[in-house]
Amino acid sequence: MMTTKNNESISDQTKLIHEMEINDTFKILETKMTGLPEQDIDSRREKYGWNEIQTQDRRSRAKMFSEQFLNPITYVLLAAGILSLLVGKLTNFIVIVAIVLINGIIGFIQEVKAENALDSLKSMTAPEATILRDCGNVLHCTQFRIKAREIVPGDIIYLEAGDKIPADARLFEVANLQVDEALLTGESLPVRKITTPVLSGASVADRKNLVFSGTTVVSGRGKAIVYAIGMKTQVGKIAELINQTKEMKSPLEKRVSSLSKKLGVIAFFASALTFILGIIRGFDILDMLIFASATLVSSIPSGLPATITITLAIGVSRMVKRNAIIRKLNAIDSLGAVTTIVSDKTGTLTQNQMTVKHIFVDNTDIEVGGVGYIPIGDFTVDGEIISITQHSTLPLILQNMALSNDAILRQHELENDEFVWEIVGDPTEGALLVAALKAQFNKQELIGEYPRIDEIPFESANKYMLTIHKNDANSLLIVKGAPEVIMQVSKSITVDGQKIAFDDKLKDQIEQKAEYYASEGYRVLGIAYHEESNSNITTDDLKTKFESRELETIFMGLIAIIDPPREEVKEAILRAHNAGIKVIMATGDHKLTASSIGKDIGILTPKFTAMDGKEIDSTSESEFIEKLDTNRVFARVSPEHKYRIVNGLKSKGEIVAMTGDGANDAPALKTADVGVAMGITGTDVTKDAASMILTDDNFASIVNAVEEGRVVYENIKKGIKFLLTTNMGEVITILVSMLLINSEALIFTPIMILWVNLVTDGSLTVALAAEPRENDVMLRPPKKPEDSLIDRSIIANILLVASVMAAGVIFIFNVYAKDDSIVRKETLSFTVLAVLQIFNAIASRSNRESIFKIGFRNNRMILFGLIASFGLQILAVHLSFFNLILETTPLLFIDWVVILGIGSTILIVEEVRKYFLRRKEKLVLMK
């Protein structure tokens, strides 16, 4: 970790560095084109520090482990354990401490696994850089590589295609330099860099004479002077904002905390009442202290921490299989409560693969099929597949798209022996290259026939790229760029193989078509050519005549390119909407492009609108919050805009999931209830800020994660209902027996109560945690943050089942075994309570569906849990070792028949309740 240095002076001086002339930049940074003298490096490093980003310190393993025990229920359990120890019941104390430790270990293991998975995804940003130092003569200098962390302000860095930029720097030399700044600005297209000053007030995205740490060179080369390193870079400022942002409690943490406090009060009240009633009945004070401590444990759902931790852990495992890594267990619950997803566009909603979808030639709109960079696809007109030769100009335009191209298409092998296609170079040129390959026009073969001998790189001022190719007979000039520019330089146009004059009427038609494509969100290029015999013209003459508009350039057509939506995104958004979840797009792209994609995938419907960054800036906070109800697409947004969007949504009571990949997304990710980072394209800063990481960078995986979050929430509720029902049944049984049963003995021994709570319940709770999703889980509205884990209907259900349990236990103690020995009566009561809990676990698998419809095939763990619980209870009754510890006695076969009959009453009562609940729901729907 770097030591923070005081470099405010240089920071203040370079705030407007993009406005300065290059000579002034060298002067302020006290450097020159030959680089810094080596003797200056140490003093600069002492002043400015190392070129490193400070992120929040990772929690130590010891702290991570200790935090597993910081919850109210654990405190109450430990208090009960200490009380047991004080009254001499060491066994009770050991059992309670053991369950607390097991809960903590499970949670610790899951968090460590999540951190390890994150570490495996992380990659070092710009580990090395090419620089120039201690050079006396710029004409004879050599480049050399150093670790990026060693760079200091004033260093001269070299940039080439594929380089990750190591620091913020001012360019002073460029050659067709293009930089992908999507991770910082959100803009999906590469930025063409310049060296001249930029006007005052330009945004970060418009400072084209600067390069920024963490961004990537797509093509070309350049030289630049470093003016900011570490925390003073644009990425560093974002990291600083992250470190200042406080993490919020998840809805589950809030609900569990509230429930725990209430249960704690009830537990101590029930325990105190049991003690008082026992004293009134004449039982020994010491015996009642022991029994009251056991009652305290029975009053608290001691398996609740384990239930939550195990259910979350199972959710984590399921989500890994669905391409999501959870860094913090409680993020799963927050996902289940999400009401709004704010998503970036590029690579998340779209494929991040620019693709040619339309070619307009011969007055015909030709659609190009295929997916992404895979060079396979048909050419169609009105849905009918055509031959390339059907349109005489189409082969020519495809050939020239491949020839005038600097991109490279290659296959990349994945770890699973599969291959993916990827583009090296400008994504737009990659799209042209892939489209040409779909028609079998191979760039390398074409270059062999028509080698490139000269070029004019694309410049934002000219808005075109020109290449000149020559073979033994002819020279070929190809120019592509903005349609309006290409039309201006073209004097002719090819239509059905005929060269005709490019008059105003034809230009208007082409212009209207270009505008139509643009309105649909496409990036539109025009392309033209000129070819003639080498004997008639030289290369220099070609360039000169073209620039002076004397050359008869022939317009071929328009090319419409788009970054297409992922195929599964539209369905995922529909699922989100059906689940009551709003989906908002926040992107750095243009408003037209963003709106078009938004309409295509179902985010932007007629009742919603789009707005851009300028409109956001001109809107007051109160007006902006109101507009969040009607806007679903936000274009040209900055990091501050995204941060404002998330905060505005949260102020309206929304539970927000924010997705993104770039450092610009990190502050909003951390502020959101669920920050979702991209595992493939995401930066380290972003991953550190997120609570969940997608391994496939796919929006559909976010919706899948929300579904799993809802399943986790429902399973936690099932587990809590099961635990509260059994514990409430025990409390009611104990209190009623103290009031109504005239016996010299207690209905259970203290160790029996602990056995049922800490042993029998455990395997059943795990089984409920593994319940699969119910069919309607994504057709329900999101849970509100203020909703309790147990509502009135659940409380009524708990009291009903608990009363049935209490009645069953009291019946067997006071009626069936009325004249039996105390040990036999306690054993029967103890066993019927355990069996009632087993049947209660079966009934708790769904709040509304019949167990006979659910079956047992979709959750094998419930079978294992039932067998384990029933088997343990048989051992507790019939094994002499347990007879001694638990003070039990073996039972008869007829006893087991009666016990199973009483236990099944739970299932009967619940099946009847569920039947009437389903009938009521059906009647409501019919009305």
TORLUM-892255 format. One record per residue (C-alpha): x, y negated, z. Coordinates in steps of 0.05 Angstrom, whole numbers, plus 5000, padded with zeros to 4 digits. Each point is the difference from the previous one (the first is absolute). Layout:
<recs>
XYZ;...
</recs>
This chain:
<recs>
500050005000;502849334981;501449455050;495749394985;504249414979;498549274996;499649864926;494449485002;504649484968;500850384936;492850225002;497749285003;504549814942;497750564956;492549945010;499649634934;505650364965;495650184941;499349264985;507549874997;504949984943;504850585003;506049565016;496549725061;498650725022;507450184997;501649375039;495050135056;502150735008;507449794997;501750524947;501850044926;499150474941;506450375018;497050215067;501849895072;507150055025;500950635042;502549585059;493149665004;496050645008;501250125075;498249285019;493750024958;497950675030;501249715069;495549424982;494550364961;500250725025;499250654960;495350074941;494950445037;492649985015;498050045073;493950435010;496850175066;504150485040;497650724995;497450275066;504750465036;498050735007;499649905076;495249414993;495950374948;499350595048;498349575061;494649624961;496150654991;498149985074;497749275003;492550104999;494749975055;497950734998;507150235011;500449545060;493650315030;502550704987;506649865034;496349705059;495950645006;506450414996;503349595055;493850095043;500350754989;507350005020;498649615063;494850505023;504750584987;497350274934;506550074961;496850424946;494849464985;505549484996;504350424953;494250134953;498149264995;507149774989;501050544947;494049774959;502349275004;506950204976;497250424943;495749424976;506049545001;504650484964;494950114944;499249264988;507649895003;501350554949;495049724951;502849295004;507150274991;497750394939;496949384970;506449595011;504250554969;495550024940;500749254993;507550045004;500150504943;496349504956;504449405016;505249784950;505449485009;498749344965;505849774956;505550405035;505449714955;501049384958;504849774945;503449355018;505849544982;504949755053;506849695006;500849894925;504849474975;497950004927;492950164981;502350264932;504250555031;495650195060;497750715014;493750225034;500050455061;494850345043;498849885074;494650205050;494149534994;500349855075;506949674990;497449464954;500349285026;497049344974;504349744943;501750684971;499450094924;496050624983;499350364933;493250294980;498550544949;493950434981;498250475057;503449595055;496349855064;501549285017;503849965067;498449295022;496449364979;504249664947;500049434949;501150214928;505249644958;500850494942;494850464968;499450434938;492950264990;499550105076;493350265024;498550165073;494350415030;497649595059;493550395013;502550215069;500549265020;494849634959;495250544979;500949824926;500050654960;503849724940;507549875001;502149275006;504549714946;505649615035;503049334982;505749575026;497149304994;496949645060;492750135017;495149445016;498649805071;494350365035;500950654961;497650635037;504850575014;497250374939;501449414955;507249885022;502850344939;507249775011;500450395065;500450745015;497750305066;502650555045;496750684989;497449864930;502650404940;503349804934;495950304943;504349794942;505649544979;505649735044;501749395040;504449655051;497649645062;502449645063;497550295065;496749475043;496150415052;501350675034;496750445052;494349675038;500649364959;497950344935;492750014978;499650735023;503349825066;494849465013;494550514990;503550485047;500449455052;492549884994;498950755010;504150005063;495849445029;493450364985;496950375058;497150694988;492750085018;496750575039;496350494956;492450095009;501350685030;504849725052;494849495020;494450515004;504050515039;502449475049;492849785012;497550725007;505850195046;498449445049;492650215003;501750735009;505049835054;494749645040;495150584991;505350515019;501949675065;492649885017;498450744987;506150235039;498349555059;492750225000;502150734998;504649895060;494649645040;494750534985;504950555019;501549675067;492549925013;499150744984;505250175052;505850224956;507249905025;502949314984;506550294971;496050494957;495649454975;506149564983;502650574957;493250124968;498949264989;506649954964;497950574954;493349654990;503849374981;503550394945;493450314978;496849314996;505449764952;500650294930;507150215014;500750264930;498449324970;507349784988;501450684970;493649974958;501849334971;507450174989;498650684969;494449734956;504549434976;505750484989;495650454957;497749384962;507349824988;501450694972;493949974954;501949304976;507150214982;496850514952;496049424971;506349574988;499749565063;505149975056;497549715066;505349635040;495449905060;494650505020;494949475019;500249724929;495850604979;494249765044;500749304973;499650284930;493550355018;497149335022;502449594940;494849544969;504449654949;506050224958;504449454972;504250304944;505549764954;498850164927;506550214967;501850725013;494450105051;493649884960;503850044935;505250484974;505649484998;501350234928;498749484947;496250334944;498049804929;492450104996;498249614936;503549834935;496449514954;502350104928;496549974932;494249645035;498750645040;500350135075;503950655009;499850305069;506150375026;498950595046;504450325052;502049895072;505749565024;506950144973;498450704974;501349954925;493750384981;493549684975;495349934942;498449394958;492549904992;495149524968;493049995029;501550645036;502350384937;507250244997;503749724940;506350174963;505649495006;500349934924;492649814996;501949285015;505849784958;502649485050;499650455062;506350414984;503849364986;498049675066;501650635040;506750064967;501849285015;497550075072;505350555010;505649654962;499449325036;500550325068;505150035057;496250495045;502050735009;495050575014;502750595039;497550595040;501550015075;500250675036;496450055067;501950455058;494450504982;503150114931;494749574967;501649424954;497349294996;501149504945;503149345019;502249364966;506849685008;499349274981;494349514991;493250355013;496749624942;505350244951;499250695031;492749984981;501749844928;505250554998;495150525027;494549794951;504950094942;502150695025;492750215000;500349934924;506850354998;504049364988;506550145037;504149395019;506850354993;498450284932;497449324975;506249645027;504250494961;496549784937;499549265018;505549825051;499049365039;505249484983;497549375034;494549755046;496949405034;497950215071;493249805026;499949325034;494049705035;500949364961;499650374932;495450575022;502750494949;505550524990;503450094933;504350574975;503650084934;501450694970;504050184938;501250624958;503850074935;494649684959;495649555041;499849535060;493950045047;497949465048;494950175055;497049495046;495150135057;497149565055;494249555018;494650074944;499449254990;507549934989;500550604953;494149734959;503449324995;506350304969;496250464953;498149784930;496950664977;496150585030;499350724979;492850254990;498950704972;507150024974;499449344963;503949385018;495449404999;500549285022;499049905075;495049434995;496449645056;493850454996;504150635010;503949675056;493549825035;497750724996;506650255029;499949475054;492950205021;502050735004;506149825042;495649595047;495250585006;505550475019;502749505051;493149915031;499850765010;506449965040;504950224946;506949714987;499849834926;506049994953;500449814927;505150324954;502649794931;505750184953;503949804939;504050464955;504349864939;506150244962;506849895030;502249694935;495149435010;501449785071;505050055057;498650125073;501649285019;495549764944;494350435027;500549695069;500849294974;494050054953;495750325054;501649465050;498649464948;493550354981;502450094928;499750765001;493850354974;498550415062;494350494993;495150085058;498350745013;495149995059;498649965074;501950485055;495950025065;503650285061;497550145069;502150355064;494250495001;496250195063;501650675031;495050514976;497650195070;499449285026;493049854974;497250615036;503949835063;497149295000;493050284990;501150475059;502349415042;493949594982;495450595016;503550045068;498349265013;507249774988;501549364960;506050034953;503749354985;505749914950;505549515017;505349954946;505349544972;497450114930;496049504959;492649915016;497750254932;504150645006;497950125072;492749874985;500050474940;503150575040;495249845057;494050074955;502750634968;500950375066;493749755034;502849495049;497449384964;492550084987;495449444975;498249785071;507349875018;505249514975;507549914995;504549435023;507449854994;505349725045;498849274981;492750075016;501850315067;504749425016;494649494984;494950345046;499249845074;500650575050;492550025015;498349984926;505050544984;497250465053;493149914969;502750154931;502750675026;492850244997;499449874925;507150094973;502950684985;506149804957;505549525021;505249864946;506649635000;500550095075;506249875043;501950355065;496749445039;493550104960;499950755016;501349855073;494349504999;495350494966;501250545053;499349515058;493649714970;497050704993;501950175072;496849365025;493550264970;500550645040;502650434943;504750595012;505149884945;504650484963;505349614961;503950364946;506349784965;507150174978;503949365001;503349605054;494949464986;494650485026;503450155066;497249455045;492950154978;501350755009;502049905072;494349525015;494950494970;496850535044;503150514953;506149814959;501050484941;506849984966;502150334935;505050575010;502849984929;500549264984;499549715069;505649625032;503150185067;497149365031;493050214977;500650715026;502449765067;493949545005;494950534979;496350515042;498950474941;504250154938;497450294935;504750504967;496649924932;498549245002;492850164980;493849625022;496050644998;504550275056;497849415043;492750194993;501950735015;503549745062;493849625021;496050634992;504950385044;499749445050;492550075004;500650755008;504949895057;495349515033;494150484995;504250585027;502449575058;492749855015;498350744996;505750165048;498049455049;492850224998;502150725014;504649805057;495049525032;494450514994;504050555035;502849535053;493249685013;497150705005;505150175054;498749355038;492450094998;500850735021;504549825059;495749425024;493450394994;503150605035;502349565057;493149705007;495450614988;503750655010;500450245071;506550404999;506150085043;504449974938;501149504944;497350194931;507250004972;506950015030;504449404983;504850424957;494150264960;498049294982;507149864977;500350644960;493649834962;502249284986;507350104983;500250704970;493350214971;498449314970;506849934967;499550514944;492949784984;502049274997;505550164949;494950384958;495349414998;505849554980;501050424938;492849944975;499749844925;496249404974;492550004996;497049874932;497249315016;506149715035;501249514942;492849814993;499549695069;501649275015;506549855038;499750005075;500049335033;506049835045;495349875058;496550674993;501050475058;502850704992;493650245033;493449664983;493250095033;498150604957;506550365018;499149835074;492950294997;502850624965;505550075053;495049955057;495550524966;505450514989;503349875068;493350125034;499250664963;507050205022;498749815072;493450375001;503450634972;505649995052;495349865059;495350554976;505550534999;502849775067;493549915038;495450504966;503750554962;505550085052;496049755060;501750585046;507150154974;506649855033;502949304997;505750224954;495250334951;495349405000;505749514987;502850464945;493250034966;499149255004;507049884975;499150484941;493249754978;502749295001;505750214954;495450374952;495249414999;505849574978;501750494945;493049964972;500249245009;506249984956;496350374945;494149525004;504749395001;502850144931;494749544970;495249515030;494650144948;501550624958;498150705022;505750455019;496950534956;500849544940;507149795018;502650705012;507050165023;503950094935;501849274992;503349965069;503850635020;502749645061;493150015031;500150764997;506950025031;497849515053;493850405018;503950655003;505549675042;495149685049;495850635008;506250435006;503149565053;493550025040;499950764997;507150025026;498349505054;494650475025;502950704988;507549925007;502450105072;505349464993;494649484985;495450315053;505349805051;501449304974;492949804981;496550395056;495650384950;497350714998;498550464940;492849984973;495350544974;497850104927;493049775017;502949375030;503249834934;493450124963;496549515047;505749504994;499850014924;492549925001;500449395045;505749714958;496050064936;494749535028;504649424982;500050214927;492550094999;498649325031;504949654952;497250354938;493049765019;502549295011;503749994933;493950264964;495649435025;505649504986;500550224927;492549994994;499749295027;505449774951;496250324942;493649645020;503749345004;502750104929;493150184974;497149355027;
</recs>
